[in-house]
Amino acid sequence: MDFLRPASWEDALAAKAAHPAAVPIAGGTDVMVEINFDHRRPEYLMDLGRIGELSDWEVGADTVRLGASVPYARIMEHLRAELPGLALAAHTVASPQIRNRGGVGGNLGTASPAGDAHPALLAAGAEIEAVSVRGSRRIPVDAFYTGVKRNALAPDELIRAVHIARADGPQQFSKVGTRNAMVIAVCAFALALHPHSRTVRTGIGSAAPTPLRAGTAEDFLNAALDEEGLWESRRDLTPSIARQFAQLAAASCNPIDDVRGTAQYRRHAVAVMARRTLTWTWETYRAERSPRCV
């Protein structure tokens, strides 16, 4: 195994073009585990630790540009207001040591269905900035996950940043694990209210071959909120709406049985998390004094 250590972003792109099979490493919290257990043996490892711009973020009027290597700990500390769903997800990542090393770019590169960042990114409608020597492009997060631990990056592309709209409404994240810390998700669920567009988005993790949205559940809830005039009135959600949303969210899953949980349990847990996160976000929305959607 050869080790590449580019000193600049341009050097990294050139190295990736010359060695498309090179595996980028920043925090190393996913890649090194696979190497240590001999699940992966890449020909080249590319250390991106010297490229400082990957650890920077920029808060704009409408969007946050999050460098691929920004650690979860910094998201929790500095971006809780702008990216509340992602900050909540960051809280559940492993241990303090890993939260100080790992970042969203690594989660996206690995593309594990159990990655903690994925549901929050789906619910927020993020875009991934992929760059190569040929140029750059933005990949909508909905199109990023192409299979089990596979993504839409071309062989010569690297993730430079993630672009996420600043929250215009409440967001929530919930995760079920076999213990409280240092655990891979049995399943996870994120929900974001977007009052400006009067839409709701979701994200589900570890309950299908890829992270996914509960599209049918979203469509049902968007229609219910609109037909009942709930965006304007901010009245309580009826139990039947919350129950139907939860059932549709669970039906969106395609889970498996494994050592962490059965498919049946995962569907049940997603339904419970969907109902709870909807209740929490709607209660927060109702409590806000200044309507954001009128």
C-alpha positions in Angstrom: 0.0 0.0 0.0 1.4 3.4 -1.1 0.8 6.6 0.8 0.0 9.9 -0.9 0.2 13.1 1.0 -0.8 16.1 -1.2 0.1 19.6 0.2 -2.7 21.5 -1.6 -6.1 20.9 -3.0 -4.7 21.1 -6.6 -2.1 18.5 -5.7 -4.9 16.2 -4.3 -6.9 16.5 -7.5 -3.9 15.7 -9.6 -3.0 12.7 -7.5 -6.6 11.4 -7.7 -6.6 11.8 -11.5 -3.3 9.9 -11.7 -4.5 7.2 -9.2 -8.3 6.9 -9.4 -8.3 4.0 -7.1 -6.7 6.0 -4.3 -8.8 6.1 -1.1 -8.9 9.5 0.5 -8.5 9.7 4.2 -9.0 12.7 6.5 -10.3 11.7 10.0 -9.8 8.0 9.1 -12.6 6.9 11.5 -14.2 4.7 8.8 -11.3 3.8 6.5 -8.8 2.7 9.2 -11.4 0.4 10.8 -11.8 -1.4 7.5 -8.1 -1.6 6.9 -7.3 -2.8 10.4 -9.9 -5.6 10.1 -8.5 -6.5 6.6 -11.9 -5.7 5.0 -10.2 -3.3 2.6 -6.7 -3.2 1.2 -6.4 -0.2 -1.2 -3.4 0.2 -3.5 -3.1 3.9 -2.5 -4.2 5.9 0.6 -4.4 9.6 0.1 -4.0 11.7 3.3 -6.0 15.0 3.0 -5.0 16.2 6.4 -2.7 18.9 5.1 -5.4 20.7 3.1 -6.7 23.2 5.6 -9.6 24.5 3.5 -11.4 21.2 3.9 -11.8 22.0 7.6 -13.4 25.4 7.0 -17.1 26.4 6.8 -18.9 29.5 5.6 -22.3 30.6 6.7 -24.1 32.6 4.0 -27.5 34.3 4.0 -29.3 31.1 2.9 -26.8 28.3 2.8 -24.0 26.8 4.9 -20.9 25.6 2.9 -19.4 22.9 5.1 -15.9 21.7 4.2 -15.6 17.9 3.8 -13.3 17.6 6.8 -15.1 19.8 9.3 -15.3 17.6 12.5 -18.6 16.7 14.0 -17.6 18.4 17.2 -17.3 21.8 15.4 -20.8 21.3 13.8 -22.2 20.7 17.3 -20.4 23.8 18.7 -20.7 26.3 16.0 -23.6 25.4 13.6 -26.3 24.2 16.0 -28.7 27.1 15.0 -28.0 26.9 11.2 -28.0 23.1 10.9 -29.9 21.7 13.9 -30.7 18.3 12.4 -27.1 17.7 11.5 -25.9 18.9 14.9 -28.2 16.5 16.7 -27.0 13.7 14.5 -23.4 14.7 15.3 -24.1 14.2 19.0 -24.8 10.5 18.4 -21.5 9.8 16.5 -19.4 7.3 18.5 -17.2 9.0 21.1 -15.7 12.5 21.7 -12.4 11.4 20.2 -14.1 10.3 17.0 -16.4 13.4 16.9 -13.2 15.5 17.0 -11.7 13.6 14.0 -14.5 12.4 11.8 -16.5 14.6 9.4 -19.5 14.5 7.0 -17.2 14.1 4.0 -16.0 10.8 5.3 -19.5 9.6 6.0 -20.5 10.5 2.4 -17.4 8.9 0.9 -18.0 5.6 2.8 -21.8 5.8 2.0 -22.7 3.2 4.6 -26.4 3.0 5.1 -25.8 3.3 8.8 -23.9 6.6 8.6 -25.2 9.0 11.1 -25.0 12.1 8.9 -27.1 10.7 6.0 -30.6 11.0 7.4 -30.1 14.7 8.4 -28.5 15.5 5.1 -31.5 14.0 3.2 -34.0 15.8 5.4 -32.2 19.1 4.8 -31.9 18.6 1.1 -28.1 18.9 1.0 -25.9 19.1 -2.1 -22.4 17.5 -2.4 -19.7 19.5 -4.1 -17.6 17.0 -6.1 -14.4 18.2 -7.8 -11.9 16.7 -10.2 -9.3 18.1 -12.6 -12.1 18.2 -15.1 -14.2 20.7 -13.1 -16.7 20.7 -10.3 -20.4 19.8 -10.0 -23.0 19.6 -7.3 -24.8 16.3 -6.6 -28.2 16.4 -4.9 -28.1 14.2 -1.8 -31.1 12.3 -3.1 -29.0 11.1 -6.1 -25.8 10.5 -4.2 -26.3 7.1 -2.8 -26.3 4.5 -5.5 -26.0 1.2 -3.7 -24.6 -0.5 -0.5 -21.5 1.6 0.3 -21.5 3.1 -3.2 -22.0 6.7 -4.2 -22.2 8.8 -7.3 -18.6 10.1 -7.3 -16.6 9.5 -10.5 -13.3 7.7 -9.9 -11.3 10.9 -10.2 -13.5 13.0 -8.0 -13.1 14.2 -4.4 -15.7 15.7 -2.1 -14.7 19.3 -1.4 -17.7 20.5 0.6 -21.4 20.0 1.4 -23.9 22.8 0.8 -26.9 22.8 3.1 -29.7 25.3 3.3 -29.9 27.1 6.7 -32.8 25.8 8.7 -36.0 27.8 8.2 -37.9 25.5 10.6 -37.5 22.9 13.3 -35.4 19.8 12.6 -35.0 16.6 14.6 -32.9 13.4 14.5 -33.4 10.1 16.4 -31.3 7.0 16.5 -31.8 3.5 17.9 -28.7 1.6 19.0 -27.8 -1.4 21.1 -26.2 0.9 23.6 -25.9 4.7 24.3 -22.5 5.4 22.8 -19.9 3.9 20.4 -22.6 2.1 18.5 -23.6 1.7 14.8 -27.3 2.6 14.3 -29.8 -0.1 14.3 -31.9 2.5 12.5 -32.2 6.3 12.4 -34.7 8.9 11.3 -34.5 12.6 10.6 -37.2 15.1 9.9 -37.1 18.7 8.8 -39.9 21.2 8.5 -39.4 23.7 5.7 -42.1 26.4 6.4 -40.9 28.7 3.5 -41.7 26.1 1.0 -44.4 24.5 3.1 -42.9 21.0 2.8 -41.5 18.3 5.1 -38.5 16.2 4.3 -37.3 13.0 5.9 -34.2 10.8 6.0 -33.9 7.2 7.1 -30.7 5.3 7.9 -29.8 1.7 8.4 -33.2 0.4 7.2 -32.5 -0.2 3.5 -29.5 -0.9 1.3 -29.0 2.9 1.1 -30.0 5.9 3.1 -33.4 7.1 1.8 -36.3 9.4 2.2 -39.8 8.3 3.2 -41.4 9.8 0.1 -44.9 8.5 0.4 -45.0 9.6 4.1 -43.8 13.1 3.1 -46.4 13.4 0.3 -49.2 12.4 2.8 -48.0 14.8 5.4 -47.5 17.7 3.0 -51.0 17.2 1.7 -52.5 16.9 5.2 -50.8 20.1 6.4 -51.9 22.0 3.4 -55.5 20.8 3.3 -56.0 21.4 7.0 -54.4 24.9 6.8 -52.0 23.9 9.6 -49.0 25.9 8.4 -51.0 29.0 9.0 -53.0 28.0 12.0 -50.3 26.0 13.8 -53.0 23.9 15.4 -52.2 20.5 17.0 -51.7 17.6 14.6 -54.4 15.0 15.0 -53.3 11.6 16.3 -54.5 10.0 13.0 -52.2 12.2 11.0 -49.2 11.3 13.1 -50.1 7.6 13.1 -50.6 7.5 9.3 -47.3 9.3 8.7 -45.5 6.8 11.0 -47.0 3.8 9.2 -46.1 5.2 5.8 -42.5 6.0 6.9 -42.1 2.4 8.1 -43.4 1.1 4.8 -40.8 3.0 3.0 -38.0 0.8 4.5 -36.4 -2.3 3.1 -34.5 -3.6 6.1 -32.6 -6.8 6.7 -32.1 -9.1 9.7 -28.6 -8.9 11.1 -26.8 -9.1 14.4 -28.0 -5.6 15.4 -31.7 -6.1 14.8 -34.4 -7.8 12.8 -36.1 -6.3 9.9 -39.4 -6.4 11.8 -37.9 -4.5 14.7 -36.3 -1.9 12.4 -39.7 -1.2 10.7 -41.3 -0.8 14.1 -38.5 1.5 15.4 -38.7 3.7 12.3 -42.5 4.1 12.9 -41.9 5.1 16.5 -39.1 7.6 15.6 -41.2 9.1 12.8 -44.1 9.7 15.1 -42.0 11.2 17.8 -39.8 13.4 15.6 -42.9 14.7 13.9 -44.5 15.5 17.3 -41.3 17.2 18.6 -40.8 19.3 15.5 -44.4 20.4 15.2 -44.6 21.3 18.9 -41.5 23.5 18.4 -43.0 25.1 15.3 -46.3 25.9 17.1 -44.3 27.5 20.0 -42.5 29.9 17.7 -43.8 33.4 18.0 -43.0 34.8 14.6 -44.5 32.7 11.7 -42.0 32.0 9.0 -44.3 30.9 6.3 -46.6 33.9 6.0 
